[in-house]
Amino acid sequence: MCKMLMQAFVFLRGAFIISLFLVVGKTISAHLPIIFPGSIIALILLFLGLATHLIKLEWVFATADLLLKYMVILFIPLAVGLINYSDLLLDDWLVIVFSLFFSSFLIMFTVGHLFQLLNKRYRG
Protein backbone atom coordinates (compact mmCIF):
# COMPACT_ATOMS: atom_id res chain seq x y z
CA MET A 1 0.00 0.00 0.00
CA CYS A 2 2.78 2.41 0.91
CA LYS A 3 4.68 1.70 -2.32
CA MET A 4 1.55 2.34 -4.37
CA LEU A 5 0.97 5.66 -2.59
CA MET A 6 4.57 6.64 -3.23
CA GLN A 7 4.23 5.85 -6.95
CA ALA A 8 1.02 7.88 -7.09
CA PHE A 9 2.77 10.79 -5.38
CA VAL A 10 5.70 10.64 -7.82
CA PHE A 11 3.34 10.58 -10.80
CA LEU A 12 1.15 13.40 -9.47
CA ARG A 13 4.19 15.52 -8.64
CA GLY A 14 5.44 15.17 -12.21
CA ALA A 15 1.99 15.90 -13.63
CA PHE A 16 1.74 19.00 -11.45
CA ILE A 17 5.18 20.28 -12.54
CA ILE A 18 4.48 19.67 -16.23
CA SER A 19 1.03 21.28 -15.92
CA LEU A 20 2.49 24.25 -14.07
CA PHE A 21 5.00 24.84 -16.85
CA LEU A 22 2.19 24.54 -19.41
CA VAL A 23 0.09 27.15 -17.59
CA VAL A 24 3.08 29.50 -17.35
CA GLY A 25 3.86 28.99 -21.04
CA LYS A 26 0.26 29.68 -22.08
CA THR A 27 0.17 32.78 -19.86
CA ILE A 28 3.35 34.12 -21.44
CA SER A 29 1.98 33.30 -24.89
CA ALA A 30 -1.23 35.22 -24.18
CA HIS A 31 0.77 38.34 -23.31
CA LEU A 32 3.13 38.26 -26.29
CA PRO A 33 2.50 40.70 -29.15
CA ILE A 34 2.99 37.87 -31.66
CA ILE A 35 1.22 34.52 -31.93
CA PHE A 36 3.42 31.83 -30.43
CA PRO A 37 2.27 28.47 -29.02
CA GLY A 38 2.22 28.35 -25.24
CA SER A 39 3.11 24.67 -25.27
CA ILE A 40 6.39 25.42 -27.06
CA ILE A 41 7.21 28.13 -24.52
CA ALA A 42 6.40 25.62 -21.76
CA LEU A 43 8.74 23.03 -23.30
CA ILE A 44 11.53 25.59 -23.53
CA LEU A 45 10.99 26.66 -19.92
CA LEU A 46 10.91 23.03 -18.75
CA PHE A 47 14.11 22.34 -20.68
CA LEU A 48 15.78 25.35 -19.08
CA GLY A 49 14.61 24.21 -15.66
CA LEU A 50 16.02 20.74 -16.25
CA ALA A 51 19.26 22.05 -17.77
CA THR A 52 19.91 24.39 -14.85
CA HIS A 53 18.93 21.67 -12.34
CA LEU A 54 16.14 23.79 -10.86
CA ILE A 55 13.86 20.85 -11.70
CA LYS A 56 15.24 17.40 -10.98
CA LEU A 57 14.77 14.83 -13.72
CA GLU A 58 13.44 12.32 -11.19
CA TRP A 59 10.54 14.68 -10.44
CA VAL A 60 9.12 14.52 -13.97
CA PHE A 61 10.59 11.33 -15.43
CA ALA A 62 7.80 8.90 -14.44
CA THR A 63 5.04 11.17 -15.74
CA ALA A 64 6.90 12.08 -18.94
CA ASP A 65 7.72 8.42 -19.58
CA LEU A 66 4.05 7.47 -19.24
CA LEU A 67 2.94 10.30 -21.52
CA LEU A 68 5.50 9.37 -24.17
CA LYS A 69 4.55 5.70 -23.90
CA TYR A 70 0.92 6.41 -24.81
CA MET A 71 1.47 9.39 -27.10
CA VAL A 72 0.39 7.39 -30.16
CA ILE A 73 -3.16 7.33 -28.82
CA LEU A 74 -3.24 11.13 -29.03
CA PHE A 75 -2.77 10.98 -32.82
CA ILE A 76 -5.89 8.89 -33.45
CA PRO A 77 -8.22 11.93 -33.64
CA LEU A 78 -5.84 13.52 -36.16
CA ALA A 79 -5.96 10.43 -38.37
CA VAL A 80 -9.76 10.35 -38.21
CA GLY A 81 -9.84 14.01 -39.16
CA LEU A 82 -7.64 13.32 -42.18
CA ILE A 83 -9.98 10.54 -43.28
CA ASN A 84 -12.91 12.97 -43.10
CA TYR A 85 -11.14 15.25 -45.59
CA SER A 86 -9.89 12.51 -47.93
CA ASP A 87 -11.65 14.06 -50.96
CA LEU A 88 -9.84 17.36 -50.40
CA LEU A 89 -6.53 15.53 -49.94
CA LEU A 90 -7.05 13.55 -53.14
CA ASP A 91 -7.79 16.74 -55.10
CA ASP A 92 -4.56 18.42 -53.97
CA TRP A 93 -2.26 15.43 -53.46
CA LEU A 94 0.40 16.71 -55.87
CA VAL A 95 0.79 20.02 -54.04
CA ILE A 96 0.88 18.23 -50.68
CA VAL A 97 3.53 15.72 -51.79
CA PHE A 98 5.63 18.45 -53.44
CA SER A 99 5.56 20.62 -50.32
CA LEU A 100 6.43 17.66 -48.09
CA PHE A 101 9.46 16.74 -50.20
CA PHE A 102 10.55 20.33 -50.80
CA SER A 103 10.30 21.34 -47.14
CA SER A 104 12.09 18.15 -46.02
CA PHE A 105 14.88 18.77 -48.54
CA LEU A 106 15.15 22.42 -47.51
CA ILE A 107 15.43 21.50 -43.84
CA MET A 108 18.06 18.80 -44.49
CA PHE A 109 20.04 21.17 -46.75
CA THR A 110 19.95 23.99 -44.19
CA VAL A 111 20.84 21.80 -41.22
CA GLY A 112 23.65 20.11 -43.17
CA HIS A 113 25.23 23.39 -44.19
CA LEU A 114 24.78 24.89 -40.74
CA PHE A 115 26.45 21.84 -39.20
CA GLN A 116 29.38 22.10 -41.61
CA LEU A 117 29.76 25.81 -40.90
CA LEU A 118 29.67 25.35 -37.13
CA ASN A 119 31.98 22.33 -37.35
CA LYS A 120 34.59 24.38 -39.26
CA ARG A 121 34.41 27.21 -36.72
CA TYR A 122 34.66 24.82 -33.79
CA ARG A 123 37.64 22.90 -35.19
CA GLY A 124 39.29 25.67 -37.05
C-alpha positions as CSV (number, residue, x, y, z in Angstrom):
1,M,0.0,0.0,0.0
2,C,2.8,2.4,0.9
3,K,4.7,1.7,-2.3
4,M,1.6,2.3,-4.4
5,L,1.0,5.7,-2.6
6,M,4.6,6.6,-3.2
7,Q,4.2,5.8,-7.0
8,A,1.0,7.9,-7.1
9,F,2.8,10.8,-5.4
10,V,5.7,10.6,-7.8
11,F,3.3,10.6,-10.8
12,L,1.1,13.4,-9.5
13,R,4.2,15.5,-8.6
14,G,5.4,15.2,-12.2
15,A,2.0,15.9,-13.6
16,F,1.7,19.0,-11.4
17,I,5.2,20.3,-12.5
18,I,4.5,19.7,-16.2
19,S,1.0,21.3,-15.9
20,L,2.5,24.2,-14.1
21,F,5.0,24.8,-16.9
22,L,2.2,24.5,-19.4
23,V,0.1,27.1,-17.6
24,V,3.1,29.5,-17.3
25,G,3.9,29.0,-21.0
26,K,0.3,29.7,-22.1
27,T,0.2,32.8,-19.9
28,I,3.4,34.1,-21.4
29,S,2.0,33.3,-24.9
30,A,-1.2,35.2,-24.2
31,H,0.8,38.3,-23.3
32,L,3.1,38.3,-26.3
33,P,2.5,40.7,-29.1
34,I,3.0,37.9,-31.7
35,I,1.2,34.5,-31.9
36,F,3.4,31.8,-30.4
37,P,2.3,28.5,-29.0
38,G,2.2,28.3,-25.2
39,S,3.1,24.7,-25.3
40,I,6.4,25.4,-27.1
41,I,7.2,28.1,-24.5
42,A,6.4,25.6,-21.8
43,L,8.7,23.0,-23.3
44,I,11.5,25.6,-23.5
45,L,11.0,26.7,-19.9
46,L,10.9,23.0,-18.8
47,F,14.1,22.3,-20.7
48,L,15.8,25.3,-19.1
49,G,14.6,24.2,-15.7
50,L,16.0,20.7,-16.2
51,A,19.3,22.0,-17.8
52,T,19.9,24.4,-14.8
53,H,18.9,21.7,-12.3
54,L,16.1,23.8,-10.9
55,I,13.9,20.9,-11.7
56,K,15.2,17.4,-11.0
57,L,14.8,14.8,-13.7
58,E,13.4,12.3,-11.2
59,W,10.5,14.7,-10.4
60,V,9.1,14.5,-14.0
61,F,10.6,11.3,-15.4
62,A,7.8,8.9,-14.4
63,T,5.0,11.2,-15.7
64,A,6.9,12.1,-18.9
65,D,7.7,8.4,-19.6
66,L,4.0,7.5,-19.2
67,L,2.9,10.3,-21.5
68,L,5.5,9.4,-24.2
69,K,4.6,5.7,-23.9
70,Y,0.9,6.4,-24.8
71,M,1.5,9.4,-27.1
72,V,0.4,7.4,-30.2
73,I,-3.2,7.3,-28.8
74,L,-3.2,11.1,-29.0
75,F,-2.8,11.0,-32.8
76,I,-5.9,8.9,-33.4
77,P,-8.2,11.9,-33.6
78,L,-5.8,13.5,-36.2
79,A,-6.0,10.4,-38.4
80,V,-9.8,10.4,-38.2
81,G,-9.8,14.0,-39.2
82,L,-7.6,13.3,-42.2
83,I,-10.0,10.5,-43.3
84,N,-12.9,13.0,-43.1
85,Y,-11.1,15.2,-45.6
86,S,-9.9,12.5,-47.9
87,D,-11.6,14.1,-51.0
88,L,-9.8,17.4,-50.4
89,L,-6.5,15.5,-49.9
90,L,-7.0,13.6,-53.1
91,D,-7.8,16.7,-55.1
92,D,-4.6,18.4,-54.0
93,W,-2.3,15.4,-53.5
94,L,0.4,16.7,-55.9
95,V,0.8,20.0,-54.0
96,I,0.9,18.2,-50.7
97,V,3.5,15.7,-51.8
98,F,5.6,18.4,-53.4
99,S,5.6,20.6,-50.3
100,L,6.4,17.7,-48.1
101,F,9.5,16.7,-50.2
102,F,10.5,20.3,-50.8
103,S,10.3,21.3,-47.1
104,S,12.1,18.2,-46.0
105,F,14.9,18.8,-48.5
106,L,15.1,22.4,-47.5
107,I,15.4,21.5,-43.8
108,M,18.1,18.8,-44.5
109,F,20.0,21.2,-46.7
110,T,20.0,24.0,-44.2
111,V,20.8,21.8,-41.2
112,G,23.7,20.1,-43.2
113,H,25.2,23.4,-44.2
114,L,24.8,24.9,-40.7
115,F,26.4,21.8,-39.2
116,Q,29.4,22.1,-41.6
117,L,29.8,25.8,-40.9
118,L,29.7,25.4,-37.1
119,N,32.0,22.3,-37.4
120,K,34.6,24.4,-39.3
121,R,34.4,27.2,-36.7
122,Y,34.7,24.8,-33.8
123,R,37.6,22.9,-35.2
124,G,39.3,25.7,-37.1
